[in-house]
Amino acid sequence: MVASRNEVFEKVRVVLTDALGVDEEEVRAESTLQRDLGAESIDFLDIVFRLEREFSIKIPKGELFPDDVLNNPDYVSGERMTATGLAKLRAAMPHADFSKFEKDPRVSEMPELFTVNTIVNYVESKLKAA
Amino acid sequence: MRWIWIDRFVEFVSRERASAVKNVTLAEDHLHDHFPGYPVMPASLVIEGMAQTAGLLVGEARGFAEKVILAKIRRAEFTEHAVPGDQLRYDAVIESLDDRAAVTFGTVYKNGALMGYVDLIFSHLDKAETPPDMPRENFVFTDQFIDLLAPFGIRRGTRTSDHG
C-alpha cells in the first residue's frame, strides 16, 4: 500500500530532524532547507542517503537536487536565470513549486525551491512509480 | 607531522568493514593539558580515530585513487571517557559507497565494552573538483597511513579485488 502524504511528511520530518539537528516543530511543509533549517551543501547528500534508507528508494544523482542545472553558468545571465535555464530547471524539478520563483528568477532566490514540500512531493512520486 | 590516531588494524574486509585499535597513553602530550590532573582523551580525537579507520576503508575500496574527505559527522555519542591505559577499538562498516560519497557506521568499544557510536559521511574529492590551490598529490592517503594496512597485504596500487 502506498503511504499517505501525511505518513510521508512525518517520515521526511524525522529524516530532516536527524540530518540537520533541528527540532521537529521547526520542520514545516513550507520550510526551506537552507534558509529555515540551516542545511549546507553536504547536508543535501546526507538527506538523499537517509531518504533512500527510510523509503527503500534509489535516488539517482541530480534527480532530487539537480545541481547540474543549478550550477550551470550557461543558464544564468547577470543575477537571473535565463528562460532556457528556468525551463530546464522546471523539467528537472517537477516536484518543486515554481509559482514564486518564476516571477523573479534570481539565482539568490533558488533556495526557495528547496522546501520540505519539495522533498515530500518527490518521495510521493517515487513511491507511486515503484 | 604525524597525525595518526590508530595503532593497528585488527580486521579489514575490503569494501565492507574494518576494525582498528588505539591504546591511550600518558606519553601523548596533549593529555597532560586535557585536563591537568585528570587526563581524558578528547572526544574529537576519538572521532578522528574512527574517521581514520573508516576513511582508510573507504579509500581502499576505490584503490586510494581519490582524496577522501571527512565531510560530515552524522552522529557522535559517547557514554564514557577514555583515559590513559584504555584500549579503544573502532569498528567501521560501510553503509553506502558511490561516486559522490560514502556513509559509514561506527561503534567504539573501550576495553571490550561499548563506549559509543560515530557515523560519518566522506566525500570523494576528485581531480575535477579539487581547487587549484590544493596539492595535486593524494595528501589524504600518505604512505605512512597506508602502511597501517600492510599486515593485510594492502599497498598503494594493489588491486582491491586481490584482498576482498
Contacts between the chains, C-beta under 8 A, distances in Angstrom:
chain1	res1	chain2	res2	distance
A	19	B	74	7.7
A	42	B	71	4.5
A	42	B	72	4.9
A	42	B	121	6.5
A	42	B	123	6.7
A	43	B	72	7.3
A	45	B	71	7.6
A	45	B	100	6.2
A	45	B	101	5.4
A	45	B	121	6.7
A	45	B	123	7.2
A	46	B	72	5.9
A	46	B	74	6.5
A	46	B	121	5.8
A	49	B	95	7.8
A	49	B	96	6.0
A	49	B	101	7.8
A	49	B	103	5.3
A	49	B	121	7.5
A	52	B	96	7.7
A	61	B	99	7.4
A	61	B	100	6.4
